[in-house]
Every structure is written in C-alpha cells, then in structure tokens.
Amino acid sequence: MIINVSDKFRDHFSNILFKKLPFVKKVIYYVINSNYRKATNLTKWIEKQVENPSQELINLANEIKDYENMDKQIIEVLKFVFYYIKYKSDRVNWNANEYWATANEIIKKRADDCDGGATLSYVLARLKGIPAKRLVILTGNVGKNNIGHCWLGYFPNNYPFNLWFMDWCYYPTFKYKFRDLYFIKNKQIIRYAYDYKIQNFKKIDSKYNKIWFGFNEEISFTSMWWKK
C-alpha cells in the first residue's frame, strides 16, 4: 500500500499522521549484553540516550549539515554515520556474542555492527530535530538466508504509511528522490521501487523479509495490522 499526501495535508494533520499508525503494541525487553543476560526495556533505553547525550555526541551532531526538510536531513544523518563508523562484530568490538552499545559508546570506538549504526543514526536524527514519531529502529530477517539484522526506519514527508529504510550497512544508498518505499503488513515487509516507465512506484522483491520488533522513545511493537 502506498498513500501519497501533499505538503499542505501533511502539515495540517501533523499531529495525527506518523503517530496514529496501527502498531501492535508490546513492551519489548531485550538482552543487550549477552555476557550478563539482563533484559532491558528498549523504549526507555533509547529515550535515555536522547535525553542525556554527551557533549561529544552533541558536538558530533552539530557537524552534520542542517536542513529544514526532514527528508534531506535524514539523508545527511545516514551519510554521516556511514562514513563515521566502521562495521565491526560484537565479538571483536565488545568481547560479547551480542552487545547493543549506546550512541556515546559507539562514537568512542567509531565502530559497531548493524544495531550500533541504527542506534547512532536514531540518536543523531533526534538531535538534528527529527521527531520520534518519524523514526523507528527495526529488527528482523533479511536476505535469502534470513539473517538477523537491525536498521533504522523513517517515515518520509509525503508517505506517512510507508518507510524509508536508512540502513548504513546493508545495501546503503544516499538517494533522495524516488527512494524505495517499504510497507509493513503484520510482520511482512513489502517493497516498492519507482519505475520511470510508468512514472509510479511498483511492488518488487524485497531484501528485507519480516520484522521481529520495532521501537522508538514512544512505542515498541511486534507488528503492524491493516484492514483489507
């Protein structure tokens, strides 16, 4: 499903759009450090990072070019994260099979795996003025082998029911116009790419398969439901 709205419509209904989506809400607890097996509330975990950024993290956000257009702003954040940190496994980086580092930890090492880049992208986007209702950190299966992955989703200006995937390490792209649109129905991820021949988006095979869960500072969820 793709629904395009005008800038005027979006601005008029901004308090409703991007916030009243049919998330299947559930408080998500996750073991962010496999060495200690303590489950953490992910919504509170990411909220704390946004509310208490280090001065170093604030300075880093200030290095990113400012845009009033949020679509352009999120692209700049993605570019920055892509060039700022290197991909490194948790076993090498943190001596753990699984470790979700905070944004403050990540910038000290300038390296992390998929979830680290998603976390850093989220926090930097928030520091650049993008509201939480436009952002979700997603986890799920990707590729032919259904590998576990974590990435940042962003609701673009004119497509309040669709997502851009701002993925810094799995097929990253900095394209601004006619980016692929994604739609989540239940847990299934549906992909739409722009076809220049028909001058519209059409459904194509997705490298992203299904979500496990998603979260931001305001909500955590396991799927999204839609009436036919």
Number of C-alpha atoms within 10 A of each C-alpha: 15 15 9 12 14 11 10 10 11 18 12 11 10 12 11 11 18 22 15 11 14 15 18 14 15 14 14 18 15 14 16 19 18 15 12 9 10 11 13 14 14 22 18 17 15 20 15 13 18 19 11 11 17 13 10 12 20 16 11 14 19 13 9 17 12 16 13 10 10 20 18 18 19 28 16 20 23 25 18 19 21 19 10 12 20 16 16 15 17 20 11 10 15 15 12 16 12 17 21 21 20 19 24 18 15 20 19 11 11 17 18 25 23 22 24 27 30 27 23 26 27 30 26 26 26 18 18 22 14 20 13 21 18 20 27 26 24 23 21 20 18 19 13 9 7 13 11 14 19 25 24 27 22 25 22 20 20 16 19 22 21 25 23 20 22 26 22 28 19 16 8 13 17 16 10 12 9 12 17 21 23 25 18 21 17 16 17 16 19 20 23 20 17 17 12 9 6 8 8 11 17 15 16 12 11 16 16 21 19 22 24 16 22 27 25 22 20 13 20 23 20 19 20 19 13 11 5 3
